[in-house]
Amino acid sequence: MRILPKNWHKALVSVLIGGCVAMGCSTSQVDHNTAKTTQTLRYQSYPGLVSLPELAQDLGYFKDVKLDYVGTVQGGPQDLLTLVAGDVDFASAFNGAVVKVIAAGLDVVPVVASYGSDQDMNVGFYVLEDSPIRTARDFIGKKVAVNAFGAHYEFVIKDYLARHGLTPAEIREVELIVLPPVSTEQALRNGQIDIAVFSGILEKRALKTGGVRPIFKDIELYGPFTAGSYAMRRDFIEQNPELARIFVSGIARAQDWLHHTPKEQVIARMESIIDKRQRNETKVLIPFYTGTGVAELGGVQKDADFQPWVDALVNEQKLKPGQIQVSTLYSNQFNPYANLKN
């Protein structure tokens, strides 16, 4: 297993600043027979799963805009790196990671909520049923699998440990191992890691198989909350306002569709999308679909989605109090649900 550097955000900043020089925009393809221009949005996604943009496109919410799949994503921070480097046109990431990038001076804008945690869709830290791990102090010296450094899982586990009295030095003794989420369950059952993080589809599959139990969940710390957003570069938005509007509106409508469509229809639609995109993927995860965890109508964003992560950076002395005004971090400009009440 390859472990990414713990100072990922410093490497991210240096790499991204260099990549900003080569920032690109969406591509356009012209059908010379009809003189019709088709705009595309480049993106990454996880294999075996259907993202909100893919669902929105399949539902016809993107009009003449087409998605251009460029590869597999390895977590929110990596998606943000690819976004700022100009290799994709939107990225989904944990809001804490987005705040870090913005605090580093990189001009990305969260434009619509992408995922969250609620009673059905949340982040749980699991061990094998016969594991001796029961409390926060039992995490010391153990291996915990996370999807990426600097993202949702890392923040939650460190916050949990700190809340239960572990010192910074003791927290550093907990070894974080980066693994693709789809590989985490098998790694736990094989004894390669001690604690796995399961969320949504992967959690439901692990529970159905059995033999695992949770230590804690993120909603026990924070209650239901919006955890991540789709972000775009500010220069991209300024150069392509109509394209940004179509994207945000499509994602917002897809969120609404998921809230009002029976689960069996959602699953059938997602299985159909996987079949049509022909990437040689399995559909075994789709029947465990539980939702996006976003409660706000149309994925409308609010200050509370970002304030905890700004406060955390202030507490770590990585930001000065008042350095960032939370209300200026994100934009609901293109979201048609922004002026509606939930």
N, C-alpha and C positions, 0 to 999 in steps of 0.2 A: 504493500500500500504506500502510495506517495503522499507525504505530508507537506502541505503548503507552508510557507514561512509565516511565523506568528505576526510579523510586522507587515501583514499583507497590505494594510492601508497605505503605508509609506511607499511600498513598491507600486501600488495602484496609482498614487498621485504622480510619481515620476514617470511611469509608463504612459499615463493618460495625458499628461501635459505635452509630452512629445507627440502623442497621437493626435492631439487637437489640431496640429498643423495640417494633417491630412484628412480632416473631417469631410465626409461626403454627404450627399442628400439622397433622397429616394431616387430610384431609377424610373425612367419612362420608356415605354415601348410604343412605337407607332405602327399601326396597321396601315400600310400605304394604299391598300385598296379602299379603305373607308376614311382615311385620314383621322382616325380616332386614336387618341392617346390613352393608354392604360398606365396608370401610376402604380408603383409597387412599394411595399413596405417590407424591409428586410428584418428578419427576427430569428431568434433561437427558441427551442422548446425542449421539453423532456420526452424521451421515447415512451410509447405506451400510454401516454396521457393526452388529453385534448385541452389546449389552452383557451382562454377567453377569446383572444383574437381569432383563433381557428374556428371556434364556435360562431362568432359574429359573422365571419366570412361565409360560413356554410348557411347561416340563416338569411343571407342576402343583405346584411346591414352595412356592408362596405361599398355598395354601389359598384363603380368601375375600378375600385382600388383592389389590387390583388396582393396577397402575402407571398413573400419570397423567403422560403426556409433556407437558412445558411448553415445550420448545424445544431448539435446538442448543447444545451446550456448546462453549466456545472455549478449553478447557484447564483443568487442575486448579485454579489460583488463582481463575479466574472461577467455577468450580463451587463452591469453598469460599465465595467472596463471596456467591453466591446462597443457599448453605446457611445461613450465619449470618444473612443478612438475612431468612430465614424463607420464601423463595420456593420452595425444594425441601426434601425431607425427608432426602435423603442425597446425598453427593457423593464422587466418586473423584478422588484427587489424589496427586501425588508426596509421599512421606513427608517430604521436606525442607520442602515448602510447608506441610504440616500442622504440622510442628514450629514453623515461623515463626508461624503463626496462634495456636497454643497459647501460644508464648512471649510473644505480644502481649497475652495475657490473655483470649483468646476461647475459650469452653468447648466445644470440639468433641472428639469421642472417636472415634478409629479403631477400628472394630469387626470388620473382616475384611479380609484382603489382597485387593487387586483385580488387580494386575499385577506382573510382575517381569521379570528378564532372565536368560536361560539360553542354551544353544547354539542353540536354535531361534528364540527370541523375545528380541531384544535391540535396543539402540539403536546405530545405526551412523552415522558422519559421512562423507558421500560427496561426491565431486567428479566432474566429467566425466572420461572416460578420458584425454583429452589435456590436462588441466589441469596447470599448472606447480606446483600446491600439492602438497607431499610431506611437509612437516614442520610442527611446531607453529609455528615462526617464520614460516612462509609464510602463516599465518592473519592476520597483522598487516595492517590496512587492507582486509581482505576482508569480504564480507557473508555472514553465516550465518543461515539460516532456522531459527527455533525456533517451537514451537507457542504458547508463552506466556512472559512474563518471570517469573522466580522459580520456575520449575518444573524438572523433571528435566533437560531438555536444556541449559538455561543452567548449572545446577550442574556437569554433567559436562564441558561444554566449558571452563569456567573452571578446573576442577580439572586437566584435561588440560594446558592451557596453563601453569598454574602448576607442575605437575610437570616440565614440560620447560623450565623456566628463564625464562619470560616474567615480567617485572615487572608489578605492578598497573597501571602507566601503559601498558605495552605491551598488556596484556589489554583495557584500555579502548578501544584502537584497533581492536579487532575489533568490527565492527558487527553487532549482533543485530537481525534483521528478524522480526517476528511474522507468520506465515502459517498458514492452516489446513493441517494435515498433508496433506490430499488434494490441495492445490494446489502442494506443495513440489517434486515431481518435475518438473512442467511449468515451474515458475519456474527450476529449475536448467538444464533443457535449453534454455530461451529466453535464458539468460545474464543473468537478472534478479538472481540470487544466485550466489555462488561455491561455497558449501558447503551441502548439504542434509542433514537428519537423517531417516533412514528407519528404521522399526521394524516388525517383524511383517509384516502383509499388504502394507503399502506398500513395504517393503524387497524382498519377494519379487517384487512386480510390477515394480519398477525393475530388478532383476537379470535378470528374464526379458526385458525390453525391451532391456537391454544398454547399453553405452556409458558406464557409471559404474564407479567403483572406490572402495573404502573407504579412509579415512585411519586411523581407529581405531574401536573399539567400547567401549561402557561395561563389558562383561564383562572386557575386557583390563585395566581399572583395578581392578575390584572383585571379579571372579569372579562366578558366579551369585548373584543376590540378589533379595529381594522389594523392589520399588521404590515401590509405592503401595498405598493402602488405601481402602476405603469408610469414610466418617466420617458420624456423626450428631451433632446437638446434644445436650448432656448433658440439658438440660431436656426435650427431646423424648423421650429414652430414659426418663427418670424418669416422665413422664406417660403414656408408651405402651410399657411394658416387654414386653407380649405382642407388639405390633406389631414392636418391635425384634428380638425373639427370632425371629419368623417370617422377617423379612428376612435376618438373619445366617445362620440355619439354611439358608434357601433358597440363598443365595450359596455357602455352604460345600458344600452338596450338588451345586450346579451345577459348582463347581470339581472335585469328585470325579468327576462324570459326564464331564467333559471329559478327565480323565486315563484313563478306562477305556472310552471310546467310539471306535471306528474313525473316522479322519479323514473318510472319505467320508460317514458318517452325520452327523457334526457339521456338515459343509458343507451337506448336504441340509436339516438342521433349521434352520440359520441362513437359508438362502434362503427356506424356508417362512415363517419369522417375518417377514422383510422383505415378502414377498408379503401376508401377513395384516394387517400394520399400515398398509398403503396410504398411504405418505407420498411417493409418486412418486419413489422412489429407484432407483438402479442397483444391480445385484448383482455387478458385475464384480470387486469386491475380495474377495468371500467365498471363491472357490476358492483364494485364497492364504493362507487361515487357517493359523496356525502354533501357536496355544496362547496361554495367558495369561502364561507365564513364571514362574508361582508353583509352587515345588516342594513347599511344605508341604501336608500332607494337609488338605483343607478350608479352605485359606487361613488357617490358624492363625498368629497374629502372635507375634513374639518381640523381645527387646531389640535384637538385631542389626539389625532392620529400621529402627530409628530412631536408634541410637547414633551412626552416622557424621554425621548431619545435626545432632544436638545438638553434637557435637564441633566441627563446622564453625562453628556460631554462637558457640561459646566462643572459637574461634581468631579470629573476626572481632570479638570483644569486644562482641557483641550479647547474649550471655548470660554470667553469672558461673559459674565452675566450681561444680558442685553445685546450681545454681539449679533445674534440672529433673531429677527422678529418672526415668530412661527407663522403668522398669517401671510407672510411674503414667500414662504418656502414652496407652496403648492399653488395650483390654479384649477378652478372649476369653470373657467371661461367657456369651454366648449361643451360642457356637460348639460344636456337638455333637461336634466332632472334637478339642476342646482337650485332653481327657484321654486321647486315643489316641496311639499311637506311629506315626510315619511308617514 
